[in-house]
Amino acid sequence: MSTSPNPMTVQNIEAWQLPRTHAFKVLGEMQYPLAQVVANIACKHCPSFDASTMTMRPSSGGKYLSVTIEVYLETHQQINALYADFNAAPEIKLVY
């Protein structure tokens, strides 16, 4: 019997060398306050996050927005918590 991985747990997380600075690119629809949602999640898990370093880029059609952040990660729990909160936010369509 095989078990499915927990969708809130990053696979092969042991491979992440910590501590490190990591960039996340988050995509969502333009109609939402995506930058604020992403900043709130980042601040919750990475207290040193500086929202002024975020970059944003609209899609060519203007329907979507890409928000890129850099966070300082110290623990594997931070990584899982960030992905879990990004996944739970209805405004966010994709994170990589």
N, C-alpha and C positions, 0 to 999 in steps of 0.2 A: 504494500500500500504506500503510495507516494503522498507527500503532503505539499500543499501549495505554500510558497513563501508568503510571509506576511507583507501585504502591500505597503505597509508603513515602515518597513525595515529595508535599508539599502543592502543590496546583495554585495558580497565580497568587501564589506566595509573594513576588514582588517588590512586591506591593501592601501588604504588611505594613510599616508604618512602625516602624522600630527605632531606638533601644531603646524598649521599652514594657513596661508591666505588662499581663498578659493572664490572664483567668480561663478555666480549663478545667473542664467538668463531665464527670465520669466515672461511668458506670453499670455496675453488676455485681450478681451475685447475693449475697444476704445471707450465704450459707454460707461465703464466702471472706473472708480478712482484707483486704478491698478497700482500706481506708484505708492500711494499711501498704504494700501494693503500690504504690499511687499515690504515697505519700510517698517511697518508695525511688526510683522513677523520676524524680520531680521533683528530688530531691536530687542524683541522678546528673548531670543536665543543667543544673541551675540552683543553684549552690552557695549562693546567698543565700536559698533557699526556707526558709520557717519553717513547719514542720508544725503549729504551734499555731494557725495562721490557717485551717486547713482547716475546712470545714463539711460536715456529713453529714445526710442526710435519708432515712429509710426510705420505701419505697412504701406506699401505703395498705393493700395486702394483706400487707406484711411480707416479700415474697420478694426484693425488690431494694433496693439502697442507692445513693444518689446522693452522690458526693463532689465538692465544689467546691474548687478550689485557685486561688491567684493566684501567678504566677511572673513574674519580671523577665527578659525576653528581650532579648538583645543581638545575636544572629546568626540568620540564616536556618537555619544548620545545627542550632541548638538546637531550632527548631520542628520540622524534619524528624525529628530524633532523638527528641524527645518523642513525636510521633505514631507513629513506628516502634515504640518500646518499649511504648506503650499498646496498639498493635495486636497486638503479639506476646504480650502477657500473657493467658493463658487466663482469668483471673479477670474481665477487662474485656470488657463486651459492647458499649459505645458510648462515644464521646468526642465532645464538641462544645464 
